[in-house]
Amino acid sequence: MPFANPYPLIFEDRTANPLNTDFDEVYERMYFHASRVPGTMKTRLYEMNHRASRDRLPPQRVLIELEFRPDESLGTITFVWPPRPPNPRVIPMSQYLRKMSFFGPSTTRKFIAGDGREYRWGHRVVAGQEWSCTSADDILVAHYDLKPPDVRTYGITSGNNLTIYQSFSYLSSEIIASFLIMRQILQYRL
């Protein structure tokens, strides 16, 4: 019987810049790169073959593309990989990440993931977590933590981490993409 890894995925957010960063899993299980396509309003999330701090190789494939409007407001999210009918699947971000209530804060939103289940992002809704993602039945799925101000960073890393719990690891790319949109919502007060 294969051993199931019980440890959560802990991704180092290399730059903390949602338009150009790497999410490198500290135990070297997964790697993603997010970057703005030069001259466009598109931010692509790529699957990478290895850690960003190693020799820079081209991304393995585009998984998800986020296209914002010229004023940086919400545009569309396109699921490129894996191919599913219709391919690619394009959804307006405002329909994909919906506010929890009409008068509620813009930084608390829900989305239906590729597994058909509802998930919720919230900004500073849990003590000690900058961002938290929970399932509809209030199970913690992921959280983003800022580097404590008294902790020194080494090399080229922000010290911020995105933790995705093991039972939701199959949603890693979608959790990261939705998280990038949530950061855009906060930054531009959308």
N, C-alpha and C positions, 0 to 999 in steps of 0.2 A: 504494500500500500504506500503510495507516494506521501511524503511529508508535506503538509500544508503549512506554509509560512504564516505564523500568527502575527507577525510584526506589521504595523501600519507602514504605508509608503510615506516617507518623509522626503519631500522635495525641497532642495535649496533653491530659493529664488535668487538667481545670481545678481541681477542688477536692481530689482524692485521697480523696473520701468516696464509697464505692460506693453509698450510698443517695441521693446527689444530686450528679451531676457531668456534665460535658460532655466528650466526646471529639471534639475539633476537629482535623482533619487540617491540618498546617502549610502544605501547598501547596493548601489549599482544594478538595480532591477529594471528601471525605466528612465528614459530621457526624452525631454521635449524642448523645442525651441519655438518661441513666439517672436515674430518680427513684422514690422510694417514693410510692405512692398514699396520700394522707392518710387516716388511720384504718384502714389495712389492713396486712397483712404482704406486700403485693405490690410488687415493684420492676419497673418497666417500662423497656424499652429502646426508644427512639423513633428513627426516622430524622428528621433535621432538614434544612431547606432551606439553611441557611447557618450560619456560625460563631456560637457563643453570645455572643461579645462584641459582636455587632451588636444592633440592635433585637430585642427578644424577641418572636418570632412563635410561634404554636402549633406543636407538633410535626407533621410530615407524616403519620406513621402509627406505630402500635405494631407493632414487629417481634417482640419476644420478651417474655414476662412471667415473672418469677421470683416464686414464692410460697413464702415461708418459713413455718415454724410459729411459734406465739406465743412460743416460747422462742428464736427465731432459728435453730433447727436446719433441716436440709434438708427442703424440701417438694417442689414440682413446678416443672418448666420447661415453658412452653407456647409453641410456635412458632405465632405468629399470622399473620405475613406472610413470604413469599408463601403464599397458601392452597394447601395440599396435602391430599389425602385421607389420613386423616380430618382434617377441619379443625375446630378447631385441633388440632394434635398435642400431647398432654400426656404427659410422661414424669416419673416420680419422679427427683429430682436424684441420689439414691443409685444409681440404675440408669444414669443418663446419664453422670455423672462417677464412675467406679469406681476404687477404690484399686488400685494396681499389684500389690500383694501383700497377703495377709491381715495380716502383721505389719509391713508397710512403713509409712512415714509417711503421715499423712492428707493432707499437702500435695503429694503426688505421685500424680496421678490421670490416667486415660485416658478418652477419649470417642470415640464414633463421630459424626462430623459429618454434615451433610446430603448431602455428596458420597459417603458410604459408607466413607470412609477413617478410620483410627484416628489420633488425635492425643493428645499427652501434655503435661500441665502439671506443672511442678516449681518449688518455691520454693527459691531460692538453690542451684540445681544447676549453674549456670554462673557462673564468676567475673565479677563486675561487673554481673550481671543479677539483679534482685530476683525476677522470675518469667521462666520460659522455657517456650515451647510448641514441641514438635518433632513431626514426623510419625513414624509407626511405623518408618520407615527412617532415623531420626535426622537429618532435614533440619530446620534451624531455620526455624520458621514465624513465630513472633512472640516478642517479649520486652518486659518492662516494666522500665524503668530509673528509679531514684530520682534526684532532683536532687542533685548533689554538694553537700555541706554548705557549701563555700566559694563556691558560685555564687549570686548574688543573683537573685531573681525580680522581675519587673516586672508591675504590674497585678494582676489577680485570677487567678493561675494557680499551681498547685502546683509547677511545674517538672518534674514527673514525666511520662514519655512511654511510650506503648505503640507499639511498632513492629511492623507486620505486613508481611511481605515480599510483593512484588508478585504472585508466582505464587499466593498464597493470599488475595488481596484479596477474592475473591468470598465468602470465609467471614468477612468482617470482623465482621458483627453476631453471628455465633455464637461467634467468638473472644472478643469483648468480653463477651458474656453468660456464657460459661464462665469467663472471667477474674473476673468479678464474684462468681460462686459460689465460686471458689477463694479469693478474698479473705475471703469470709464464713467459709469453712472455717478459715482461719488465725485470723481475729479471734475466733471463738467456740470454737476448738479442737475442731472437730467430727470 
